[in-house]
Amino acid sequence: MESGEERRHRTDKVMNANPQPAIHIQSLSSLEHFERCVVLQLEVWGYSDGDVIPRRVFVVAERIGGQVLGAFDGDTLVGFAMSLPGYRDGKPYLHSHMLAVLPQYRNSGIGRRLKLAQRDDAIARGFDLMEWTFDPLEIRNSHLNISRLGVIVRRYQADFYGPSSSPLQGGLPTDRLYAEWWLRSSRVTDLLSGEPQPQQVFERITVPHTIYQWKQDPQQRSLARSLQSNNRAALESAFQRGLAVVGYERDAQGNGNFLLGLWK
């Protein structure tokens, strides 16, 4: 009989069209590796010094029960995931604050492998929930989080971080959705084994693939702001009415669609 781990590897092969480099993932604990995580942020997002997470935060995360995991191509650190322990409503959880993969290594499944490594470690330590925030205008990331990892979304925070120095943000408010990853739920375990369960969809909210062009072009940035504002209102309204993001679809043109339904 095929094991869960074997099903996961089979699913990875099906879901990743591009061949994966020979990447290995391990926990990070050295100052040298933490310093490399700082440099990676600059290479991925182009942050100014004020927005970069310093080495000391990685040290603290690793030493207080969080996670700092690195993806290596040989001896070269090409990606990382960092989380901090959290506590809400009487329950502990892990908040995955940052995940970064070098541009030349994207679309090869490394981000997903880092998340799955986080999940394995979290479950081994007794956690049921991981959370993180993500930009609702980022189509690829939304697809990864919802369609390939199985998170649900029930909360929206406008301008979560305040102004960002990253040119990728395009000067827009740093709106974020809260991803809830219920690590042992049937939704997640079924999806990771290649057997996702169908969801009843009541509403759809679209992010056009042109959003990236709009954000980077000053003459079209007003279109991005308008879309962000309209989608913010639509998502907040859906959450207030008891709906949750339970699915995500990309069409042939590359547009993204949040699928809203009920979550028990």
C-alpha positions in Angstrom: 0.0 0.0 0.0 1.3 3.5 -0.9 2.4 5.5 2.2 1.4 9.1 2.8 5.0 10.1 2.1 5.0 8.3 -1.2 1.7 10.0 -2.1 3.2 13.3 -1.3 6.2 12.7 -3.6 3.9 11.5 -6.3 1.7 14.6 -6.0 4.8 16.9 -6.1 5.8 15.3 -9.4 2.3 15.9 -10.9 1.9 19.5 -9.6 5.3 20.8 -10.5 5.7 21.1 -14.2 9.3 22.3 -14.0 12.1 19.9 -12.9 13.3 20.5 -9.4 16.9 21.3 -8.6 18.6 19.0 -6.1 17.5 21.0 -3.0 17.8 19.8 0.6 16.1 21.5 3.5 17.4 21.7 7.0 17.0 23.7 10.2 19.2 26.8 10.6 21.0 27.7 13.8 24.3 29.4 12.9 24.9 33.2 12.8 26.4 32.7 9.3 23.1 31.3 8.0 21.0 33.9 9.7 23.1 36.6 8.1 22.5 35.0 4.7 18.8 35.1 5.4 19.1 38.9 5.9 20.9 39.2 2.5 18.3 37.0 0.8 15.6 39.5 1.8 17.4 42.2 -0.1 17.9 40.0 -3.1 14.2 38.9 -3.2 12.3 42.1 -2.2 14.8 44.9 -2.6 13.9 46.3 0.9 15.5 49.3 2.5 17.3 48.7 5.8 14.2 49.8 7.7 12.1 46.9 6.4 14.7 44.1 6.6 14.4 41.6 9.5 17.7 41.7 11.2 19.9 38.7 12.2 18.9 39.0 15.8 15.2 38.2 15.1 16.3 35.0 13.4 18.3 34.1 16.4 15.4 34.8 18.7 12.9 32.8 16.6 15.2 29.7 16.6 15.7 29.9 20.3 12.2 30.6 21.6 10.4 27.7 19.9 9.9 29.1 16.4 11.4 27.8 13.2 14.1 28.9 10.8 14.4 26.4 7.9 16.7 26.8 4.9 16.6 25.4 1.4 20.1 24.6 0.0 21.4 24.0 -3.4 24.6 22.3 -2.5 26.2 24.6 0.1 24.3 27.7 -1.1 21.3 28.9 0.9 18.7 29.8 -1.8 15.5 30.1 0.3 14.3 30.2 3.9 11.2 30.1 6.0 11.0 31.7 9.5 8.2 31.4 12.0 7.5 32.6 15.6 5.4 31.1 18.3 2.0 32.7 18.9 -0.9 32.4 21.3 -4.5 33.4 20.7 -7.9 32.3 22.1 -6.2 30.1 24.6 -4.3 28.0 22.0 -0.6 28.1 20.8 0.2 28.2 17.2 3.1 29.1 14.9 3.1 32.3 12.8 5.1 31.9 9.7 6.3 35.4 9.2 8.5 35.2 6.1 9.3 32.8 3.3 11.8 33.8 0.6 13.2 32.0 -2.5 15.7 33.5 -4.9 14.1 34.6 -8.2 16.2 32.1 -10.2 14.9 29.2 -8.1 11.2 30.1 -8.2 8.5 27.9 -9.9 10.5 24.7 -9.0 8.5 23.8 -5.9 10.9 25.1 -3.2 8.4 27.3 -1.5 6.0 24.4 -1.1 8.7 22.1 0.2 9.6 24.7 2.8 6.0 24.9 3.9 5.7 21.1 4.1 8.9 21.0 6.1 7.4 23.6 8.5 4.3 21.4 8.8 6.2 18.3 9.6 8.2 20.1 12.3 5.1 21.7 13.7 3.2 18.5 14.0 6.2 16.7 15.6 6.1 19.4 18.3 2.3 19.1 18.9 1.0 22.1 17.0 -2.4 21.9 15.2 -2.3 25.4 13.5 0.1 27.5 11.5 -0.8 31.0 10.3 0.7 33.6 8.1 -0.3 36.6 6.1 -0.1 37.1 2.3 -0.9 39.8 -0.3 -4.3 39.1 -1.9 -3.1 40.7 -5.1 -0.3 38.1 -5.5 -1.8 35.4 -7.7 0.9 32.8 -7.6 1.3 33.0 -3.8 -2.5 32.8 -3.3 -2.6 29.7 -5.5 0.2 28.1 -3.5 -1.4 28.8 -0.1 -5.0 27.9 -0.9 -4.9 25.3 -3.7 -1.7 23.5 -3.0 -1.4 23.7 0.8 -5.1 23.9 1.8 -5.2 27.0 3.9 -8.5 28.7 4.6 -9.0 32.5 5.0 -11.5 34.3 7.2 -9.7 37.6 8.1 -8.5 40.6 6.2 -6.2 43.4 7.5 -5.9 46.6 5.5 -2.3 48.1 5.3 -1.0 45.4 7.7 2.7 46.6 7.8 2.2 50.2 6.8 4.3 51.6 3.9 6.7 49.2 2.3 10.1 50.0 0.7 9.8 47.0 -1.7 9.4 48.1 -5.3 7.3 44.9 -5.7 4.5 46.5 -3.6 4.1 49.3 -6.2 3.4 51.9 -3.5 0.1 50.3 -2.6 -1.1 49.7 1.0 0.2 46.5 2.4 -3.1 44.7 2.7 -2.9 41.1 3.9 -5.1 38.1 4.2 -4.6 35.7 7.2 -3.9 32.1 6.1 -5.1 29.5 8.6 -3.3 26.1 8.0 -5.0 23.5 10.1 -2.2 21.0 9.9 -4.1 17.8 10.8 -7.5 18.6 9.2 -9.0 16.3 6.6 -9.0 19.2 4.2 -5.2 19.5 4.4 -4.3 15.8 4.7 -6.6 14.9 1.7 -5.2 17.6 -0.5 -1.6 16.7 0.3 -2.4 13.0 -0.5 -3.8 14.0 -3.9 -7.4 13.6 -2.9 -8.9 17.2 -2.3 -12.5 17.3 -1.3 -15.0 19.4 -3.4 -16.2 22.6 -1.9 -19.5 24.4 -2.5 -18.7 27.9 -3.9 -21.1 30.8 -3.3 -19.0 33.8 -4.5 -15.9 34.5 -6.6 -13.6 37.5 -6.4 -11.1 38.0 -9.3 -7.6 39.3 -9.4 -6.7 40.0 -13.1 -3.2 39.0 -14.3 -2.6 42.6 -15.4 -2.3 43.6 -11.7 1.5 43.2 -11.8 1.8 45.6 -14.8 -0.6 48.0 -13.1 1.4 48.1 -9.9 4.7 48.8 -11.7 3.4 51.4 -14.1 2.8 54.8 -12.5 0.3 55.7 -15.2 -1.8 52.6 -14.4 -1.2 52.4 -10.6 -4.7 53.9 -10.0 -6.2 50.8 -11.5 -4.3 48.6 -9.0 -5.4 50.8 -6.1 -9.0 50.7 -7.3 -8.9 46.9 -7.6 -7.3 46.5 -4.2 -10.0 48.7 -2.6 -12.9 46.9 -4.4 -11.6 43.5 -3.5 -10.9 44.5 0.1 -14.6 45.5 0.4 -15.8 42.3 -1.2 -13.6 40.0 0.9 -14.4 41.9 4.2 -18.1 41.7 3.4 -17.9 38.0 2.7 -16.1 37.3 5.9 -18.6 39.3 7.9 -21.4 37.1 6.4 -19.7 34.0 7.6 -18.0 32.9 4.4 -14.4 31.9 4.0 -11.9 31.5 1.2 -12.0 27.7 0.6 -10.5 27.5 -2.9 -8.5 29.4 -5.6 -8.5 29.0 -9.3 -6.4 30.4 -12.1 -7.8 30.6 -15.6 -6.1 30.2 -19.0 -5.3 33.9 -19.1 -3.5 33.8 -15.6 -6.3 35.6 -13.7 -6.8 34.5 -10.1 -10.2 33.8 -8.5 -10.9 33.5 -4.7 -13.6 31.0 -4.1 -15.9 31.8 -1.1 -17.8 29.1 0.7 -18.7 27.8 4.1 -16.0 26.4 6.5 -17.1 24.2 9.4 
